Amino acid sequence: MKNIFLVLFAAVLILPQTIAQNINGRISSSLYSFERFDTADVSETHLRSFQVLNLNINEGNFSLRSYLNLENDFAVKQKNDPRLRFYNLYFEARKIFNIATVKLGRQPIFNSVAGGVFDGAYLEVKPENYRFFVYYGGNVPAYQKLEITDKWEDDYILGGKFSTSVLKNFQLGVSYIKKNFRTEKYFAARLGTDLNPVNLLIENNSNQYQFVSGEISYELPNTISINTRYDYDLNFEKTSKFEIDGNYEPIDKLNLNVYYQYREPRIRYNSIFSVFDYGNTQEVEVGGVYKFSNMISALARFANVTYKDDESQRFTAGLVTSYGTLTYRRTFGYAGELDAVSLFSGYTFLEGFLTPSVGVSFTSYKLSKTASEKNSLTTILAGVNIRPLRILSFDLQGQFLNNKIYKNDFRMFFKINYWFNTNLDMM
C-alpha cells in the first residue's frame, strides 16, 4: 500500500504534463500570530504559517485528488517543524458501467461515529433509487504523515451503508462501522502476589468502536420533513444514540422545528473510562423562524437537557438580516448560567471587490448555578476580504479577547487564496 502512495504522488507530478485534460484546485497561504505565556511574566510570540494545496487532475471520469498542508513557526522553533500533512491523496474512477465509483488511497470518510480520513479502498454502486457503498483501510498515523500502518489486523476501519428512496417521499438507510486502533504497549509498576512492585506489560485490545445504525427520513416538499437516526453499540450491546428532527411549515413565511436526542457517552471499548458509572442525556428543543422579508428573519429556540440527576435549559433568540446577525443566548441550570449577546456584520461592496466584516460578543457566566463568582468575556473580530480577481483573494482579520484568564489577548490572521481551473489541449 505504501508503494501505491508513491505511485499516486508521482502521478500527481507527472500526469499534468502527459494525459491530463483538466487541472483545478486552490493554493492558500496564511500567517497566524499570537502570544503564549509560559508563566505570568514570560511569554513567546508565535508566527505560524500554513501553506495549503488542493489539487485535482482530471481525465474524463478519472481523477487524482490531493490535499496537503505544510506548516511552520517562523518565530519560535518547534520540535516537529516544518510539518507536512497529507489529508487526501487518492485515485477516483466514476461512472463505471454508469453505476459505480471506486476510490483508492488516502481519502475522507463522513460518518457520525468515526469520521476523518483513512488509507484504503472505497466502492460505491448507485443504481436508480438505491445506493450501496463499502470501505476498508488503515488508520492514518499522527499528524497525517505519508505513512501507512504495518499491522492491518489491529489498526483498520471497515464499514458500509445501504440506502434507498424507492418509497415515495421516504429515504431509508442502514449502516455498519467497525474501527480498531492499535494501542501502544507500555510497562507499568504493579503490586505482585507478594505485594512487592513488579513491572507489568500493559497491552490493550485494539477493538474500539463497532456500531450499526438505521435512518428513516420523510419529506413532503414545502410542508413537513422528519429525519430520524438510531445508533446501536455492538461492543457494549446497548443503544448509543437516538435522534429525531422535524420541520413544519404551516404558512409560507413560518418554519417550526422540534428536535429530540437521547445519547450515551461514546466510550472506546478498550478505554479505562468504560468502567465508570456514567449517565445518558436527553435533549428536547423547540423553535421557529419567521421570515418578514427577503432581507430579515427572526428566530427563537428553547431547549431542555436532562442529565442523570439534574437538568439544564437554554434559550436563543436572534435576527438574521442581509447585513448581519444579532443573537442573544441564555443558559441556566446544571450546566451553569450564561448570558451572551453577539453581533456580526459583513457586507460586499464594489461587486465583490471589498467585503469588510466585524463581530462583537459580550458574555457573562457562572460555572454552576450555585457559584458565587460571575465572570465576563469580551470578544471582538474585525476583518476584510479583498478580491481583485475572481481567482484571487486576500483576507486580514484581527481577534481580540479579554477575560480573567486571557488579559487583552490580541491575534492577527492573514490569508491569500488562489483558485485555478485549466483545460489542457490534447495533442
C-alpha positions as CSV (number, residue, x, y, z in Angstrom):
1,M,0.0,0.0,0.0
2,K,2.9,2.3,0.7
3,N,4.1,1.8,-2.9
4,I,0.6,2.8,-4.1
5,F,1.1,6.1,-2.3
6,L,4.4,6.7,-4.1
7,V,2.8,5.9,-7.4
8,L,-0.1,8.3,-6.7
9,F,2.2,11.1,-5.6
10,A,4.4,10.6,-8.7
11,A,1.2,10.6,-10.9
12,V,0.2,14.0,-9.3
13,L,3.6,15.4,-10.5
14,I,3.7,13.7,-14.0
15,L,0.1,13.5,-15.3
16,P,-0.4,17.2,-15.8
17,Q,2.3,17.1,-18.4
18,T,1.0,14.0,-20.2
19,I,-2.6,12.9,-20.4
20,A,-4.5,15.3,-18.0
21,Q,-7.5,17.0,-19.6
22,N,-8.3,19.4,-16.7
23,I,-6.4,20.7,-13.6
24,N,-8.2,22.5,-10.9
25,G,-7.8,23.3,-7.2
26,R,-6.7,26.0,-4.7
27,I,-3.5,27.3,-3.3
28,S,-3.7,29.0,0.1
29,S,-1.0,30.7,2.2
30,S,-1.7,32.1,5.6
31,L,0.0,33.6,8.7
32,Y,-1.3,33.4,12.3
33,S,0.3,35.5,15.0
34,F,-0.4,35.0,18.7
35,E,1.4,35.3,22.1
36,R,1.7,32.4,24.5
37,F,2.6,32.8,28.2
38,D,4.6,30.1,30.0
39,T,4.4,32.0,33.3
40,A,2.8,35.2,34.4
41,D,5.8,37.2,33.2
42,V,7.4,35.0,30.5
43,S,5.8,34.8,27.0
44,E,6.6,33.9,23.4
45,T,5.2,35.4,20.3
46,H,4.4,32.8,17.6
47,L,4.1,33.3,13.9
48,R,2.8,30.1,12.3
49,S,2.4,29.7,8.6
50,F,0.1,27.3,6.7
51,Q,0.6,26.5,3.0
52,V,-2.3,24.5,1.6
53,L,-2.6,22.8,-1.8
54,N,-5.8,21.3,-3.0
55,L,-5.0,19.8,-6.5
56,N,-7.3,17.7,-8.8
57,I,-6.1,16.2,-12.0
58,N,-8.9,15.0,-14.3
59,E,-9.2,13.0,-17.4
60,G,-12.8,12.1,-18.3
61,N,-14.3,10.1,-15.4
62,F,-10.9,9.6,-13.8
63,S,-9.3,11.9,-11.2
64,L,-6.3,12.1,-8.9
65,R,-7.2,14.2,-5.9
66,S,-4.8,15.6,-3.3
67,Y,-5.0,17.9,-0.3
68,L,-1.9,18.7,1.7
69,N,-0.7,21.3,4.2
70,L,2.8,22.5,5.1
71,E,3.1,24.3,8.5
72,N,5.9,26.0,10.2
73,D,6.6,28.5,13.0
74,F,8.9,31.4,11.9
75,A,9.2,33.0,15.3
76,V,9.7,30.1,17.7
77,K,11.4,26.8,16.6
78,Q,9.0,23.9,17.2
79,K,10.2,20.3,17.6
80,N,8.4,18.9,14.5
81,D,8.5,21.9,12.2
82,P,8.3,22.2,9.3
83,R,5.5,19.6,9.2
84,L,3.9,18.3,6.1
85,R,0.4,16.8,6.4
86,F,-1.3,14.7,3.7
87,Y,-5.0,14.9,4.2
88,N,-6.0,13.4,0.8
89,L,-4.1,11.6,-1.9
90,Y,-6.3,9.2,-3.9
91,F,-7.4,7.9,-7.3
92,E,-11.0,8.1,-8.2
93,A,-12.9,6.4,-11.1
94,R,-16.5,7.4,-11.7
95,K,-19.5,6.1,-13.7
96,I,-18.1,2.6,-14.1
97,F,-20.8,0.8,-16.0
98,N,-22.8,4.0,-15.3
99,I,-23.4,3.0,-11.7
100,A,-20.2,2.5,-9.8
101,T,-17.4,4.7,-8.2
102,V,-14.1,3.5,-7.0
103,K,-11.5,5.3,-4.8
104,L,-8.1,4.1,-3.8
105,G,-5.6,5.9,-1.4
106,R,-5.9,8.4,1.4
107,Q,-9.4,9.7,1.4
108,P,-12.1,11.3,3.6
109,I,-14.9,9.4,5.2
110,F,-18.1,11.0,6.5
111,N,-19.6,9.1,9.4
112,S,-21.1,10.3,12.7
113,V,-19.3,7.6,14.7
114,A,-15.7,7.7,13.3
115,G,-15.3,10.2,10.6
116,G,-12.0,11.6,9.2
117,V,-9.6,10.1,6.7
118,F,-8.3,6.6,6.1
119,D,-5.8,4.8,3.8
120,G,-7.7,2.2,1.7
121,A,-10.4,1.5,-0.8
122,Y,-14.0,2.7,-1.3
123,L,-16.6,1.2,-3.7
124,E,-20.0,2.7,-4.3
125,V,-22.8,1.2,-6.5
126,K,-25.7,3.5,-7.2
127,P,-28.4,2.1,-9.5
128,E,-31.7,4.0,-9.7
129,N,-33.3,4.7,-6.2
130,Y,-30.6,2.6,-4.5
131,R,-27.2,3.4,-3.1
132,F,-24.7,0.9,-1.6
133,F,-21.1,1.6,-0.6
134,V,-18.3,-0.2,1.4
135,Y,-14.9,0.9,2.5
136,Y,-11.9,-0.7,4.2
137,G,-8.5,0.7,5.1
138,G,-5.9,1.5,7.7
139,N,-6.0,4.3,10.2
140,V,-3.9,7.4,9.3
141,P,-0.8,8.0,11.5
142,A,-0.4,11.0,13.8
143,Y,0.0,14.4,12.0
144,Q,-1.2,12.8,8.7
145,K,2.2,11.6,7.8
146,L,2.6,9.9,4.4
147,E,3.0,6.5,6.0
148,I,0.7,3.5,6.4
149,T,0.0,1.1,9.2
150,D,2.1,-2.0,9.3
151,K,-0.4,-4.0,11.3
152,W,-3.7,-4.1,9.4
153,E,-5.4,-6.7,11.6
154,D,-5.3,-4.3,14.6
155,D,-5.3,-0.9,13.0
156,Y,-8.1,-0.5,10.5
157,I,-11.6,0.8,9.7
158,L,-14.3,-1.2,8.0
159,G,-17.9,-0.2,7.1
160,G,-20.6,0.3,4.6
161,K,-24.1,1.6,4.1
162,F,-27.2,0.7,2.1
163,S,-29.9,3.3,1.4
164,T,-33.0,3.6,-0.9
165,S,-35.6,6.1,-1.9
166,V,-37.8,3.5,-3.6
167,L,-40.7,4.6,-1.3
168,K,-42.2,7.9,-2.3
169,N,-41.1,10.8,-0.1
170,F,-39.0,8.4,2.1
171,Q,-35.3,7.8,2.5
172,L,-34.3,4.6,4.3
173,G,-30.8,3.5,5.3
174,V,-28.8,1.1,7.4
175,S,-25.1,1.2,8.0
176,Y,-22.3,-0.6,9.9
177,I,-18.9,0.6,11.0
178,K,-16.0,-1.1,12.9
179,K,-12.9,0.8,13.9
180,N,-9.9,-0.8,15.6
181,F,-6.9,1.2,16.7
182,R,-3.7,-0.3,17.7
183,T,-2.6,1.0,21.2
184,E,1.0,1.4,22.2
185,K,2.4,-1.2,24.7
186,Y,3.9,0.1,27.9
187,F,5.3,-1.1,31.2
188,A,3.8,0.0,34.5
189,A,4.6,-0.7,38.1
190,R,2.0,-3.0,39.8
191,L,1.9,-5.0,43.0
192,G,2.7,-8.7,42.7
193,T,1.2,-11.5,44.7
194,D,3.8,-10.9,47.4
195,L,2.8,-7.2,47.4
196,N,6.2,-6.2,46.0
197,P,6.2,-3.9,42.9
198,V,6.8,-5.5,39.6
199,N,6.9,-4.2,36.0
200,L,4.0,-5.4,34.1
201,L,3.5,-5.1,30.3
202,I,0.2,-3.4,29.5
203,E,-1.2,-4.4,26.1
204,N,-4.8,-3.4,25.5
205,N,-7.1,-5.0,22.8
206,S,-7.3,-2.8,19.8
207,N,-11.1,-3.0,19.5
208,Q,-12.7,0.4,19.9
209,Y,-15.9,1.1,18.0
210,Q,-18.5,-1.2,16.4
211,F,-21.9,0.3,15.6
212,V,-24.9,-0.4,13.5
213,S,-27.2,2.5,12.5
214,G,-30.6,3.0,11.0
215,E,-32.0,6.1,9.3
216,I,-35.5,7.0,8.2
217,S,-36.4,10.3,6.6
218,Y,-39.7,11.6,5.3
219,E,-40.2,14.8,3.3
220,L,-43.3,16.4,1.9
221,P,-41.9,19.4,0.0
222,N,-42.8,22.9,1.4
223,T,-44.8,21.3,4.2
224,I,-43.0,18.8,6.5
225,S,-39.8,16.9,6.9
226,I,-38.8,14.3,9.5
227,N,-35.3,12.8,10.0
228,T,-34.6,10.0,12.4
229,R,-31.4,8.2,13.3
230,Y,-30.6,5.3,15.7
231,D,-27.1,4.1,16.7
232,Y,-26.6,0.8,18.5
233,D,-23.3,0.0,20.1
234,L,-22.4,-3.6,19.4
235,N,-19.5,-3.7,21.8
236,F,-21.5,-2.6,24.9
237,E,-24.7,-4.1,23.5
238,K,-26.9,-1.1,24.1
239,T,-28.4,2.0,22.5
240,S,-25.9,4.7,21.9
241,K,-28.0,7.4,20.3
242,F,-31.4,8.2,19.0
243,E,-32.5,11.5,17.5
244,I,-35.4,12.9,15.6
245,D,-35.5,16.2,13.8
246,G,-38.8,17.6,12.4
247,N,-39.6,20.7,10.4
248,Y,-43.1,22.0,9.7
249,E,-44.2,25.0,7.5
250,P,-47.8,25.9,8.5
251,I,-47.6,29.0,6.4
252,D,-45.3,30.4,3.7
253,K,-43.1,32.5,6.0
254,L,-43.0,30.4,9.1
255,N,-40.9,27.3,9.8
256,L,-41.3,25.4,13.1
257,N,-38.7,22.9,14.4
258,V,-38.8,20.1,17.0
259,Y,-35.6,18.2,17.9
260,Y,-35.1,15.3,20.4
261,Q,-32.0,13.4,21.2
262,Y,-31.1,10.5,23.6
263,R,-27.4,9.9,23.9
264,E,-25.0,7.7,25.9
265,P,-21.4,9.0,26.2
266,R,-19.4,7.4,23.4
267,I,-16.6,5.5,25.2
268,R,-13.9,3.4,23.5
269,Y,-14.3,-0.3,24.3
270,N,-10.7,-0.6,25.4
271,S,-10.7,2.7,27.4
272,I,-10.4,2.9,31.2
273,F,-13.4,5.2,31.1
274,S,-15.7,2.3,30.3
275,V,-15.5,1.1,33.9
276,F,-17.0,4.3,35.3
277,D,-20.6,4.8,36.2
278,Y,-21.9,7.5,33.8
279,G,-25.4,8.5,32.7
280,N,-27.1,9.4,29.5
281,T,-28.5,12.7,28.4
282,Q,-31.8,13.6,26.8
283,E,-32.4,16.8,25.0
284,V,-35.6,18.4,23.6
285,E,-35.6,21.6,21.6
286,V,-38.4,23.6,20.0
287,G,-38.1,26.7,17.9
288,G,-39.1,28.5,14.8
289,V,-38.0,31.0,12.2
290,Y,-40.3,33.7,10.8
291,K,-39.3,35.4,7.5
292,F,-40.5,39.0,7.5
293,S,-39.0,39.6,4.0
294,N,-36.1,38.5,1.9
295,M,-33.8,40.8,4.0
296,I,-34.8,39.9,7.6
297,S,-35.8,36.9,9.6
298,A,-36.4,36.3,13.3
299,L,-35.6,33.1,15.2
300,A,-36.3,31.7,18.7
301,R,-35.4,28.3,20.3
302,F,-35.8,26.8,23.7
303,A,-34.2,23.6,24.9
304,N,-34.2,21.4,28.0
305,V,-31.4,18.9,28.7
306,T,-31.9,16.1,31.2
307,Y,-28.8,14.6,32.9
308,K,-28.6,11.7,35.3
309,D,-29.6,13.6,38.4
310,D,-30.3,17.2,37.2
311,E,-31.3,19.3,34.2
312,S,-30.4,22.4,32.3
313,Q,-32.1,24.8,29.9
314,R,-31.1,27.2,27.2
315,F,-32.9,29.9,25.2
316,T,-31.8,31.5,22.0
317,A,-33.3,34.5,20.0
318,G,-32.0,36.5,17.1
319,L,-32.4,38.5,14.0
320,V,-30.8,37.4,10.7
321,T,-30.6,40.2,8.0
322,S,-28.7,40.7,4.7
323,Y,-26.4,43.0,6.7
324,G,-25.6,40.7,9.6
325,T,-26.9,38.8,12.6
326,L,-27.8,39.7,16.2
327,T,-28.2,36.9,18.7
328,Y,-28.9,36.5,22.4
329,R,-28.4,33.3,24.3
330,R,-29.1,32.3,27.9
331,T,-28.2,29.1,29.6
332,F,-29.3,28.2,33.2
333,G,-29.5,25.1,35.4
334,Y,-27.0,22.3,36.0
335,A,-24.7,23.3,33.0
336,G,-24.1,26.7,34.6
337,E,-25.5,30.2,34.0
338,L,-24.6,32.2,30.9
339,D,-25.9,35.4,29.2
340,A,-24.4,36.2,25.8
341,V,-25.1,38.8,23.2
342,S,-23.3,38.7,19.8
343,L,-23.4,40.9,16.7
344,F,-21.8,40.0,13.4
345,S,-22.0,42.1,10.2
346,G,-20.4,41.7,6.8
347,Y,-21.3,43.3,3.5
348,T,-19.9,43.3,0.0
349,F,-19.1,46.4,-1.9
350,L,-17.9,47.2,-5.5
351,E,-19.3,43.9,-7.0
352,G,-17.4,41.7,-4.6
353,F,-14.1,43.6,-4.6
354,L,-14.3,44.6,-0.9
355,T,-16.0,42.7,1.9
356,P,-15.4,44.2,5.4
357,S,-16.7,42.3,8.5
358,V,-17.0,42.9,12.2
359,G,-18.1,40.8,15.1
360,V,-18.6,41.6,18.8
361,S,-19.8,39.5,21.7
362,F,-20.3,40.1,25.4
363,T,-20.7,37.1,27.8
364,S,-21.4,36.9,31.5
365,Y,-21.3,33.4,33.0
366,K,-21.0,31.3,36.2
367,L,-19.7,27.7,36.0
368,S,-22.6,26.4,38.1
369,K,-25.9,27.8,39.3
370,T,-24.6,27.8,42.9
371,A,-21.3,29.5,42.2
372,S,-20.9,32.9,43.8
373,E,-18.3,34.3,41.3
374,K,-19.5,35.6,37.9
375,N,-17.1,36.0,35.0
376,S,-17.2,38.2,32.0
377,L,-15.8,37.7,28.5
378,T,-15.4,40.2,25.6
379,T,-14.6,39.1,22.1
380,I,-14.0,41.4,19.0
381,L,-13.3,40.3,15.5
382,A,-12.6,42.7,12.6
383,G,-11.5,41.8,9.1
384,V,-11.7,42.5,5.4
385,N,-11.7,40.3,2.3
386,I,-10.3,41.9,-0.9
387,R,-10.9,40.1,-4.2
388,P,-9.2,42.0,-7.1
389,L,-9.8,39.0,-9.4
390,R,-12.3,36.1,-9.4
391,I,-9.5,33.7,-8.8
392,L,-7.5,35.7,-6.2
393,S,-8.5,36.9,-2.7
394,F,-6.8,38.4,0.4
395,D,-8.1,38.0,4.0
396,L,-7.0,40.0,7.0
397,Q,-8.5,39.6,10.5
398,G,-7.8,40.9,13.9
399,Q,-9.0,38.9,17.0
400,F,-9.3,40.4,20.5
401,L,-10.2,38.5,23.7
402,N,-10.4,39.7,27.2
403,N,-11.4,37.8,30.4
404,K,-9.7,36.9,33.7
405,I,-7.5,34.2,32.0
406,Y,-6.6,35.9,28.7
407,K,-6.0,39.6,29.5
408,N,-6.2,41.8,26.4
409,D,-5.3,38.9,24.1
410,F,-4.8,40.1,20.5
411,R,-4.1,37.9,17.5
412,M,-3.7,38.5,13.7
413,F,-4.6,36.3,10.8
414,F,-3.6,36.9,7.1
415,K,-4.5,34.6,4.2
416,I,-4.1,34.5,0.4
417,N,-6.3,32.3,-1.8
418,Y,-5.7,31.4,-5.4
419,W,-8.1,29.3,-7.4
420,F,-7.2,27.7,-10.7
421,N,-9.1,25.7,-13.3
422,T,-7.3,24.9,-16.6
423,N,-8.5,22.8,-19.5
424,L,-5.5,21.4,-21.4
425,D,-5.3,21.0,-25.2
426,M,-4.8,17.3,-26.1
427,M,-2.5,16.5,-28.9
